[in-house]
């Protein structure tokens, strides 16, 4: 699964870099442990560190094959980390010392391979021992690494059975919060859904059944086309170059469908990049203004629209300060949030966010929404959405806003808008999806991002 790592250019190694031997696969494991430490200890974004052009230097120095291995190790380790740590802990006579954080990450990287990946156990053990020997912080623990990982390998079936039934896969703060909001059973179902990588969902311009047949997918009740087993590059799929579809999780495709008839109406998409919802609004016949505060993200949005052969008016600006010359018929605010509903795709999120972030972001969302309501004409509609699982950023925030804004009312979403997904419509007519919804025949074909959405009307 690995190839000989590409050596960093002289002077390009990061400060405090560990000397690396030429042993095949070692540099990949060292990079994986370093990046895992950055996520867990420094709350660094995994996407940024794995960026193909500006990623972490240790990652960028690897061959494409080893980069793929690092991604697989990190995604797997983060998805299963509480269980990995519990299994390692059960094999230790005494806990690792507090100062052995680097060692813990080495063990987690090796354990992820032994327990969950198709990597020979012996290779995972040997490379972890080599990794410990090359790091002055861990050299004295090399024999412990060897003994512990060999035992983990020999007892993994027992450990997986015991720990899998008793230890939730999510960080304690997140699991506790889910249990408080959804109940213990639903929280466990959501946690289990996070263990499976998300499928590829497509929003198609037309003929979902035809595209599902051509691409080997299925049509979901939401109208999205799901490719559950595709592992290649999206750009290689039929229809990509011709702009016949775009990648968009089934849950992310819901908010833009809540407006009703948009033909000929003026709509602004706030926080618009990368543009999936913008494309939906254009496809629905709206005259769309797309706003985003990042020039780079707007450039990406324009590139996406060009491929799709769609047109919109793009504006670089702050959604909380934007003042149009004329009020809009409708506004879409897919607000920045904690992104806890996307942990299937971004398993670092539960480790880099916390409840304080959720509360802080809810305040940001409320300020943006209050401003968004001033951009729509009386009688116009604002759809608010985000990809958080926490009602602090959704239901609770909306209730507070409605109490303080008597000229705004909530419009209940009807079941007919989401055929086959009635469970996602709350008693108050809002939309709440979780990763445990949309169960299909296989785990790979099931699930969706956690999303919240509601429809608000400016009465006067």
C-alpha positions as CSV (number, residue, x, y, z in Angstrom):
1,X,0.0,0.0,0.0
2,X,3.0,2.3,0.3
3,X,5.9,3.5,-1.8
4,X,9.3,4.9,-0.9
5,X,8.6,8.4,0.6
6,X,9.7,11.5,-1.3
7,X,12.4,13.3,0.8
8,X,11.9,16.9,1.7
9,X,14.1,19.4,0.0
10,X,17.0,20.8,2.1
11,X,15.6,23.4,4.4
12,X,12.0,22.6,3.7
13,X,11.4,20.4,6.8
14,X,9.3,21.9,9.6
15,X,11.0,23.1,12.8
16,X,11.8,20.2,15.1
17,X,11.5,17.6,12.4
18,X,12.4,14.1,13.3
19,X,15.2,12.4,11.4
20,X,13.7,9.8,9.1
21,X,15.4,6.6,7.9
22,X,14.8,5.4,4.4
23,X,12.6,2.5,5.6
24,X,9.6,2.4,3.2
25,X,6.4,3.6,4.8
26,X,8.0,5.2,7.8
27,X,7.7,8.7,6.6
28,X,4.0,8.2,6.0
29,X,3.5,6.9,9.6
30,X,5.5,9.8,11.0
31,X,3.4,12.3,9.0
32,X,0.2,10.6,10.2
33,X,1.2,10.8,13.9
34,X,2.3,14.4,13.5
35,X,-1.0,15.5,11.8
36,X,-3.1,13.5,14.3
37,X,-1.3,15.4,17.1
38,X,-2.1,18.7,15.4
39,X,-5.8,17.8,15.3
40,X,-6.1,16.5,18.8
41,X,-3.7,18.8,20.7
42,X,-3.9,22.0,18.6
43,X,-7.4,21.8,17.1
44,X,-6.0,22.1,13.6
45,X,-8.2,21.5,10.6
46,X,-7.5,18.3,8.8
47,X,-8.6,19.6,5.4
48,X,-6.1,22.4,5.6
49,X,-3.2,20.1,6.4
50,X,-4.2,17.6,3.7
51,X,-4.6,20.2,1.0
52,X,-3.0,19.0,-2.2
53,X,-1.3,22.3,-2.9
54,X,-0.7,24.0,0.5
55,X,-0.8,21.2,2.9
56,X,1.5,20.2,5.8
57,X,5.1,20.0,4.6
58,X,5.5,16.4,6.0
59,X,2.5,15.4,4.1
60,X,3.4,17.2,0.9
61,X,6.8,15.5,0.9
62,X,5.2,12.1,0.4
63,X,4.4,10.2,-2.8
64,X,0.8,10.2,-3.9
65,X,0.4,6.6,-2.7
66,X,1.7,7.4,0.7
67,X,-0.5,10.6,0.9
68,X,-3.5,8.3,0.3
69,X,-2.3,6.0,3.1
70,X,-1.9,9.0,5.5
71,X,-5.5,10.2,4.7
72,X,-6.8,6.7,5.3
73,X,-5.0,6.4,8.6
74,X,-6.1,9.8,9.9
75,X,-9.7,9.4,8.9
76,X,-9.9,6.0,10.4
77,X,-8.0,7.0,13.6
78,X,-10.3,10.0,14.2
79,X,-13.5,8.0,13.6
80,X,-12.5,5.3,16.1
81,X,-10.2,7.2,18.5
82,X,-12.2,6.7,21.7
83,X,-12.3,3.0,21.1
84,X,-8.7,2.8,20.0
85,X,-7.6,4.6,23.2
86,X,-9.8,2.3,25.3
87,X,-8.3,-0.8,23.7
88,X,-4.8,0.5,24.2
89,X,-5.6,1.5,27.8
90,X,-7.0,-2.0,28.6
91,X,-3.6,-3.6,27.6
92,X,-1.5,-1.2,29.8
93,X,-0.7,-2.2,33.4
94,X,-0.3,1.5,34.2
95,X,-1.4,4.5,32.2
96,X,1.1,6.3,29.9
97,X,2.7,9.3,31.6
98,X,1.1,12.7,31.0
99,X,4.1,13.8,29.0
100,X,3.9,11.0,26.5
101,X,1.4,12.6,24.1
102,X,3.7,11.9,21.1
103,X,3.8,8.3,22.1
104,X,0.0,8.1,22.3
105,X,-0.3,9.4,18.7
106,X,2.2,6.8,17.5
107,X,0.2,4.0,19.1
108,X,-3.1,5.4,17.8
109,X,-1.7,5.5,14.2
110,X,-0.5,1.9,14.5
111,X,-3.7,0.7,16.2
112,X,-5.9,2.2,13.5
113,X,-4.0,0.1,10.9
114,X,-4.1,-3.1,12.9
115,X,-7.7,-2.8,13.9
116,X,-9.5,-1.2,11.0
117,X,-7.3,-1.0,7.9
118,X,-6.1,-3.6,5.4
119,X,-2.4,-3.2,6.4
120,X,-0.4,-6.2,7.5
121,X,-0.2,-6.2,11.3
122,X,3.6,-6.9,11.3
123,X,4.3,-3.9,9.1
124,X,2.2,-1.6,11.4
125,X,4.0,-2.9,14.5
126,X,7.5,-2.8,13.0
127,X,7.1,0.7,11.6
128,X,5.7,2.0,14.9
129,X,8.7,0.6,16.8
130,X,11.0,2.2,14.2
131,X,9.1,5.4,14.7
132,X,9.6,5.3,18.4
133,X,13.3,4.5,18.1
134,X,13.9,7.5,15.8
135,X,12.1,10.0,18.2
136,X,14.2,11.0,21.3
137,X,10.9,11.5,23.1
138,X,9.8,8.0,22.5
139,X,12.9,5.9,22.2
140,X,12.7,4.6,25.8
141,X,9.2,3.3,25.0
142,X,10.2,1.2,21.9
143,X,10.0,-2.1,23.7
144,X,6.6,-1.2,25.2
145,X,5.3,-0.2,21.7
146,X,6.4,-3.5,20.3
147,X,4.9,-5.6,23.1
148,X,1.6,-3.7,23.3
149,X,1.0,-3.6,19.5
150,X,1.8,-7.3,19.1
151,X,-0.7,-8.1,21.9
152,X,-3.2,-5.8,20.3
153,X,-2.8,-7.7,17.0
154,X,-3.3,-11.1,18.7
155,X,-6.3,-10.0,20.7
156,X,-8.0,-7.6,18.3
157,X,-11.1,-9.7,17.7
158,X,-11.8,-9.9,21.4
159,X,-11.1,-6.3,22.0
160,X,-13.2,-5.1,19.0
161,X,-16.1,-7.1,20.3
162,X,-15.9,-5.9,23.9
163,X,-15.0,-2.3,23.3
164,X,-17.3,-1.8,20.3
165,X,-20.2,-2.7,22.5
166,X,-19.3,-0.5,25.4
167,X,-17.5,2.6,24.1
168,X,-19.1,5.2,21.9
169,X,-17.0,6.3,18.9
170,X,-17.4,10.0,19.5
171,X,-15.5,12.3,21.9
172,X,-17.2,12.5,25.3
173,X,-18.4,16.1,25.0
174,X,-20.1,15.4,21.6
175,X,-21.6,12.1,22.6
176,X,-23.0,13.6,25.8
177,X,-24.5,16.5,24.0
178,X,-26.1,14.3,21.4
179,X,-27.6,12.1,24.1
180,X,-29.0,15.2,25.9
181,X,-30.6,16.4,22.7
182,X,-31.7,13.3,20.9
183,X,-31.8,10.6,23.7
184,X,-29.2,7.9,24.4
185,X,-30.4,5.5,21.7
186,X,-30.6,8.0,18.9
187,X,-27.2,9.4,20.0
188,X,-25.6,6.0,19.6
189,X,-27.2,5.5,16.2
190,X,-25.7,8.9,15.1
191,X,-22.3,7.9,16.5
192,X,-22.4,4.6,14.6
193,X,-23.4,6.4,11.4
194,X,-20.3,8.5,11.7
195,X,-18.1,5.4,11.4
196,X,-18.9,4.9,7.8
197,X,-17.4,7.3,5.2
198,X,-20.1,9.3,3.4
199,X,-21.2,8.2,-0.1
200,X,-21.0,10.6,-3.1
201,X,-24.3,12.4,-3.7
202,X,-25.0,14.3,-6.9
203,X,-27.6,16.9,-7.7
204,X,-28.5,16.5,-11.4
205,X,-30.0,19.1,-13.7
206,X,-32.5,16.6,-15.1
207,X,-33.4,12.9,-15.4
208,X,-32.1,11.5,-12.0
209,X,-33.2,8.0,-13.0
210,X,-31.2,8.1,-16.2
211,X,-28.1,9.4,-14.5
212,X,-28.4,6.9,-11.7
213,X,-28.4,4.1,-14.4
214,X,-25.5,5.6,-16.3
215,X,-23.3,6.1,-13.2
216,X,-24.3,2.9,-11.3
217,X,-26.1,4.8,-8.5
218,X,-29.6,5.0,-7.0
219,X,-32.1,7.9,-6.8
220,X,-32.8,8.9,-3.2
221,X,-36.2,10.1,-2.0
222,X,-34.8,13.6,-2.0
223,X,-34.0,13.4,-5.7
224,X,-30.3,13.2,-5.3
225,X,-28.3,10.5,-7.1
226,X,-26.2,8.4,-4.7
227,X,-23.0,6.6,-5.7
228,X,-22.4,4.4,-2.7
229,X,-19.4,2.3,-4.0
230,X,-17.6,4.7,-6.3
231,X,-13.9,5.3,-5.2
232,X,-12.5,7.0,-8.3
233,X,-12.1,10.7,-9.1
234,X,-15.3,12.5,-9.5
235,X,-13.9,14.4,-12.6
236,X,-13.7,11.1,-14.4
237,X,-17.4,10.4,-14.2
238,X,-19.6,10.8,-17.2
239,X,-21.4,14.2,-17.2
240,X,-18.9,16.1,-15.1
241,X,-17.1,17.9,-17.9
242,X,-20.5,18.6,-19.6
243,X,-21.8,20.2,-16.4
244,X,-24.8,17.8,-16.0
245,X,-24.5,17.5,-12.3
246,X,-22.6,18.7,-9.2
247,X,-21.5,17.0,-6.0
248,X,-23.8,17.8,-3.0
249,X,-24.8,15.8,0.0
250,X,-28.5,14.9,0.0
251,X,-29.1,16.9,3.1
252,X,-27.3,20.0,1.8
253,X,-29.6,19.9,-1.2
254,X,-32.7,20.3,1.0
255,X,-32.6,24.0,1.9
256,X,-32.8,25.4,-1.6
257,X,-35.9,23.2,-2.2
258,X,-37.9,24.9,0.6
259,X,-38.6,28.1,-1.3
260,X,-41.4,26.8,-3.5
261,X,-41.7,28.4,-7.0
262,X,-38.7,30.6,-7.7
263,X,-39.3,31.2,-11.5
264,X,-38.2,34.7,-12.3
265,X,-37.7,35.8,-8.7
266,X,-34.7,37.7,-7.4
267,X,-32.8,35.7,-4.8
268,X,-29.6,36.3,-2.9
269,X,-27.5,33.4,-1.6
270,X,-25.5,34.7,1.3
271,X,-22.3,32.8,2.3
272,X,-22.7,31.2,-1.2
273,X,-19.4,29.4,-1.9
274,X,-18.7,26.8,-3.1
275,X,-22.0,27.2,-5.0
276,X,-24.1,24.0,-4.8
277,X,-27.1,25.8,-3.4
278,X,-26.5,28.7,-5.8
279,X,-26.7,26.3,-8.7
280,X,-29.9,24.9,-7.3
281,X,-31.5,28.3,-7.2
282,X,-30.4,29.1,-10.8
283,X,-31.8,25.7,-11.9
284,X,-35.1,26.6,-10.3
285,X,-35.4,29.7,-12.5
286,X,-34.3,32.4,-10.0
287,X,-32.2,35.4,-10.8
288,X,-29.4,34.8,-8.3
289,X,-27.0,37.1,-6.6
290,X,-24.3,35.1,-4.8
291,X,-22.4,36.7,-2.0
292,X,-19.2,35.5,-0.2
293,X,-16.6,37.4,1.8
294,X,-13.7,35.3,0.4
295,X,-12.3,36.2,-3.0
296,X,-10.7,32.7,-3.4
297,X,-14.0,31.0,-2.6
298,X,-15.8,33.2,-5.0
299,X,-13.3,32.2,-7.7
300,X,-14.0,28.6,-7.0
301,X,-17.8,29.3,-7.1
302,X,-17.4,31.0,-10.5
303,X,-15.4,28.0,-11.8
304,X,-18.2,25.7,-10.7
305,X,-20.9,27.8,-12.3
306,X,-18.8,28.0,-15.5
307,X,-18.6,24.2,-15.7
308,X,-22.4,24.0,-15.1
309,X,-23.0,26.7,-17.7
310,X,-24.9,28.8,-15.1
311,X,-24.8,32.5,-14.5
312,X,-25.2,34.5,-11.4
313,X,-24.2,37.9,-10.1
314,X,-21.2,37.4,-7.8
315,X,-20.4,39.9,-5.0
316,X,-17.5,39.8,-2.6
317,X,-18.7,41.1,0.7
318,X,-19.7,40.4,4.3
319,X,-23.2,38.9,4.6
320,X,-23.7,40.8,7.8
321,X,-23.1,44.2,6.2
322,X,-24.4,43.7,2.7
323,X,-27.0,46.4,1.6
324,X,-28.5,45.9,-1.8
325,X,-30.0,48.8,-3.8
326,X,-33.3,46.8,-4.1
327,X,-34.8,44.3,-1.7
328,X,-35.0,40.6,-2.8
329,X,-37.9,38.3,-3.2
330,X,-36.1,35.6,-1.2
331,X,-32.9,35.0,0.7
332,X,-30.9,31.9,1.4
333,X,-28.6,31.9,4.4
334,X,-26.6,28.8,4.8
335,X,-24.7,30.1,7.8
336,X,-21.3,29.3,9.1
337,X,-21.6,26.8,12.0
338,X,-19.8,24.2,14.0
339,X,-20.2,21.7,11.1
340,X,-20.9,18.8,13.6
341,X,-23.4,17.3,11.1
342,X,-20.6,16.7,8.6
343,X,-18.4,14.4,10.8
344,X,-18.8,11.5,8.4
345,X,-16.9,13.5,5.8
346,X,-14.8,15.5,8.3
347,X,-14.0,13.3,11.3
348,X,-11.7,15.9,12.8
349,X,-14.7,18.2,13.5
350,X,-15.7,16.6,16.8
351,X,-12.1,16.9,18.0
352,X,-11.5,20.5,16.9
353,X,-14.9,21.9,18.1
354,X,-16.6,22.1,21.5
355,X,-19.7,23.3,23.1
356,X,-18.2,26.8,23.5
357,X,-17.8,26.9,19.7
358,X,-21.4,25.9,19.2
359,X,-22.6,28.7,21.5
360,X,-20.4,31.3,19.9
361,X,-21.3,30.4,16.4
362,X,-25.0,30.5,17.3
363,X,-24.6,34.1,18.1
364,X,-22.9,34.7,14.8
365,X,-25.8,33.0,13.0
366,X,-28.4,35.0,14.8
367,X,-26.7,38.3,13.8
368,X,-26.5,37.2,10.2
369,X,-30.1,36.0,10.1
370,X,-31.4,39.3,11.6
371,X,-29.6,41.1,8.9
372,X,-30.8,38.7,6.2
373,X,-34.4,39.4,7.1
374,X,-33.8,43.1,6.2
375,X,-32.8,42.1,2.7
376,X,-36.1,40.6,1.7
377,X,-39.2,42.6,0.8
378,X,-42.4,42.4,2.9
379,X,-44.0,39.0,2.2
380,X,-40.7,37.6,1.1
381,X,-39.1,34.4,2.3
382,X,-35.8,33.7,4.1
383,X,-34.5,30.1,4.3
384,X,-32.0,29.6,7.1
385,X,-29.9,26.5,7.3
386,X,-26.7,25.0,8.6
387,X,-24.9,21.7,9.0
388,X,-24.9,21.5,12.8
389,X,-26.6,18.8,14.8
390,X,-27.0,21.1,17.8
391,X,-30.3,22.9,18.4
392,X,-28.4,25.7,20.0
393,X,-27.5,26.6,16.4
394,X,-30.9,25.8,15.1
395,X,-34.2,25.4,16.8
396,X,-33.2,27.2,20.0
397,X,-31.8,30.2,18.1
398,X,-34.9,30.5,15.9
399,X,-37.2,30.4,18.9
400,X,-35.4,33.3,20.5
401,X,-35.4,35.3,17.2
402,X,-39.1,34.8,16.6
403,X,-39.9,35.9,20.2
404,X,-38.1,39.2,19.6
405,X,-39.2,39.8,16.0
406,X,-43.1,39.8,15.8
407,X,-43.0,40.9,12.2
408,X,-41.4,37.5,11.2
409,X,-43.2,34.2,11.2
410,X,-42.2,30.6,10.6
411,X,-43.6,28.8,7.5
412,X,-44.1,25.1,8.2
413,X,-42.5,22.8,5.7
414,X,-45.0,20.3,4.3
415,X,-44.3,16.6,4.0
416,X,-44.9,16.7,0.3
417,X,-41.7,18.8,-0.1
418,X,-39.6,15.9,1.2
419,X,-41.2,12.7,0.0
420,X,-39.8,9.7,1.7
421,X,-38.2,11.8,4.4
422,X,-41.1,12.7,6.6
423,X,-39.0,11.9,9.7
424,X,-36.9,14.9,9.0
425,X,-39.8,17.3,9.4
426,X,-40.3,18.4,13.0
427,X,-43.6,19.1,14.8
428,X,-43.1,22.8,14.1
429,X,-42.4,22.3,10.4
430,X,-38.7,22.7,10.5
431,X,-36.2,20.3,8.9
432,X,-33.8,18.3,11.0
433,X,-31.7,15.6,9.5
434,X,-29.1,13.4,11.2
435,X,-26.5,10.9,9.8
436,X,-28.6,8.1,11.1
437,X,-31.5,8.9,8.7
438,X,-32.0,7.7,5.1
439,X,-31.3,4.0,5.9
440,X,-30.7,1.9,2.8
441,X,-29.8,-1.7,2.1
442,X,-26.1,-1.3,3.0
443,X,-24.1,0.9,5.4
444,X,-22.2,2.5,2.5
445,X,-25.5,3.6,0.9
446,X,-27.1,4.9,4.0
447,X,-27.0,8.2,5.9
448,X,-26.8,11.9,5.2
449,X,-25.3,14.9,6.7
450,X,-26.8,16.4,9.8
451,X,-28.7,19.6,8.7
452,X,-31.1,22.1,10.1
453,X,-33.3,24.3,8.0
454,X,-36.4,26.5,8.5
455,X,-38.5,28.9,6.4
456,X,-39.2,32.4,7.7
457,X,-41.5,35.0,6.2
458,X,-41.1,38.7,6.6
459,X,-44.7,39.8,7.3
460,X,-44.1,43.5,7.1
